[in-house]
Amino acid sequence: MASTSKSVLLLGATGATGKHLLRDLLASNHFSRVVEAGRRVTPTESLQDATGKEKLTQKTIDFEKLEESGLKDEKVDAIVIVLGTSKAQAGSAEAFEKIDREYVINAAKAAKTGDPKQRVVYLSSVGADANSHFLYTRSKGLTEQGLAALYSDCIVFRPGLLKEAERGEPRLVEIIYGKVLDVLPFGKETLAIPASAFCRVKQLSKAITLAAAQGSANLAPEALAAKEVPKKEGVSPYWVIGNKGSLGLSRLWK
């Protein structure tokens, strides 16, 4: 299959990473069709200067009625999910898990065609662990496993602190460290903070785009992907890419 014949579904395009990812997917020569789906979609007027905007199809969907979404009918080669929230934004732990995990897994299930080559790429979080005592990291870990149970080709990104992320709800730790690192002459070394703890959101976006195009079987060595083998029946092994691998992949962007 020619690289330009691939199609991709993006969920979460209006978020901090998603807004960059939508433009990168449109600009990428690896994809000839990009489907953006969500409760709300990117205003078309904000994409007038986007390279490849003619590739875009937008679908407004109701995550409570995914059986009516028509996602399966899009028959995409890759599904990229950067959908997520925080407990503060959701309003409660229950609402957080519904949005952060149930919506993600159910949308991936709704888009599944049965093609064994169809892949999913998910933006998770550093520390994701299905057995974690912390709500956020446990939800991310369980979501990873839920997606791996659906797709044999599953790639997960676990970034640390995102630099230059434009969030509706700024994360204090990212703001503080981002400003300090910009001021200090020796940056991360001055604070003895490893570079692997940070990733610019634009670099992460490009890495996710390339991973969606490559698939787990053809991931570039620069991704430094690690194989995760869950000890849970029915869950396939999947590949995890951290900050260092994200930076490595992003450097391959042309």
N, C-alpha and C positions, 0 to 999 in steps of 0.2 A: 504494500500500500504506500502510495506517495505521501510524503510528510505533509503536503498541503491539503490532503483529503480528510484529515481528521476533524472531528467535531467535538465540542466541549460544552458542558453545562456548568455554569458558575452559580453557586448559592452563597450569598453574603457579600454581594458586590458593593453595597453601600457602606460597609464597615471600613475600619482603618487600613487594613490590608487589602480588602476587596476592591476599593476604589482604584488602587494601583494595579491590582491583578487584572481587572477588566480591561484596562488600557494595554497591558502587556500581552494578554491573550489575543486581543484584536490586532496588535502589531506583529505578533509572531507569525512567521511563515509556516509554522507547523500546523496551524489551524485555519480551515477555510470557513468554518461556521462556529459562532459563539452564541450560546443561549444563556441569557441572564434571567434568573427566576428568583422571585422573592415576594414578600408581603408588599414591599414597595420596590421600585426599580430606579435606576439612575436616570435623571432627567436628560432627555436627548440633547437639549441645548448645551449641556455641559460637556458633550462629547463631539462638538462640531469640529474641534481641532484634532480629534483622535485618529491616528493612523489605523486604517482597516475598519472604520465604523460601519461600512457597508456589509460587513460580515454578521452584524449583530441582530439577534432576535430577542425580544423581551417578553416575558410572561409574568403577569401578576398572579400569585397563587395564594391560597388559604391553607396554611399548614394544618388546620383542623379538618380540611377536606381534600387531602392529597389525592384521593381516588378520583377527584375531578380535575386534577392539575394538568393531565396530559403529558407529564414529564417522560413517561415511557415512550410515547409516540414520537418524541424528538430523536430517539435512537442515536444517542451520542456515544462517541468512543470513550470519552473520559468525563468524569464528574469531579469537580473541584469544589470543596466545601470549606469556606472560611466563615461560616455562620457561628455566632457565639454571643454570649452576654455575660453579665456579672450578677451576683446575688442582689447587689444594690439596685441595678437597673431593672431586674426582674421583679423585685419586691418581696420575694420570699424564697426559701430553699426549694420548695416544691415547684414554683414557677420557673426558677433557674434551671432545674433539671429537665423540665418539660421543654424549654427552649433549647438549652445547650446539648441535650442528649436525644430526647424523643423526636424533636423536629428534625434533627440531623439524620438520625437513623431511618426514620420514616420517609424522609425525602429521598434518601439514597435508595431505599427499597422501591419507592414509586418510580424512580428513573431506571431501574434495572431492566434490561432487555432479555437477559439469558445468554447473551453472547459471552463466552468465556474470556474473550480478549478485552472486554469492557473493564475499565479501571476506575478506582476512586483515589483521590488525593485529599487528605484532610489536614487542616491546620489545627494542631492540638496545643500542648503547652509543655514546657519543661517541667519535669516532675510528675507527669501523668502516670497514674497507677490505679488500677481498678480496685486495689485493696487499701488505698490510702484512707487515713482517718479524716482528711480534709475534703470538704465538699467539692471544691473546684477541681483539684487534681484527680479525685476519684471519678468525678463525672467525665473528665477528659479520658481517663483510662478505660472506663466502661464504654465510652463512645467509640474509642479505637477498636475495642474487641467486637462491638456490635457491627461495625463496618467490615471488619475482617471476616466476620461470620457470613456476610453477604457477598463479598468480592474476594476472589483468590488473588487478584492483583490490587493490592492496597498499599499505599505509601502515606506515611504520617510524618508531618513536620512538628518538631518540638522546639520552638524558639525560646530564647530566654527573654531578656528585656529588649523591647523594641525601641529603637531610636527613630525620632522623627515621625512617630505615629500620631496622626490627627484623629483623636477620639472625641466622641460626643461627651464621654465621661473620662477626663484625663486621669491617668494612673500616677499618683504622686511620686512613687519611686522612680518611674521613668523620667518624669520631669526634672526631678532633683539631680539624678545622676547624669542625665543628658546635658543639663546646663553646666554642671561642674566639669564634666569632661571636655566641654567646648572651651572652657576658660583656662584650665590648668595646662601648662606647657607640655607636660609629659602624659597627659590624659590618663588612661587606664593604669599605666605603670605607676604613676604617682600614688594612686590609691590602692595599688596592689590588687586590682580587679582584673581577672583574666579576660582577654578579648573575646573568648568564647561565650561570655555572659551577655554579650550585646549583639544586636543585628539591626541594621537599618531596614526599615520596612520596604523600601524600594528594592533592596537586594533580595530580601525574602520573597517578594513578589516574583521577581525574575526566576529565582530558583524553583518556585512552585510551578511556574509556567513550563520550564524545561522538564521537570519531573513528570508533569502531566503528559507531555509529548513523548517522553522516553519510555515510561512504564517501568515497573520493577525489574523486568528481565534485561533492560537495556540502560539502566541508570549509569551515568558516567562515574568513573572511579572518584572524581572530585566530590561526589555527594557523600562519600564516607558513610554510606548507608549500613545500618546494623540490623540484622535479622532478629525480630522479636517472635518468640515461640510461646504463645499463651498456654497455660496449663488448664485449658478449658475445652471440653468436647465441642466440636463443631466450629471452632474458631481457627481459621487458617493462619499460618505464619504471615507476618507482614514486615515491611521495611520502615525503619525509623531514621530520619535525618535531623540532626541537631544544628546548632548555629554554625559550627565550623564547616559542616557539609553544605549548609545553605550558602555560605560565603563562597565556597569552592565552586558550586554550581553556578552562582550568579556571575562569576567571572567568565563563564563560557558564553554568556549572552552576546549576540551579534546583532 
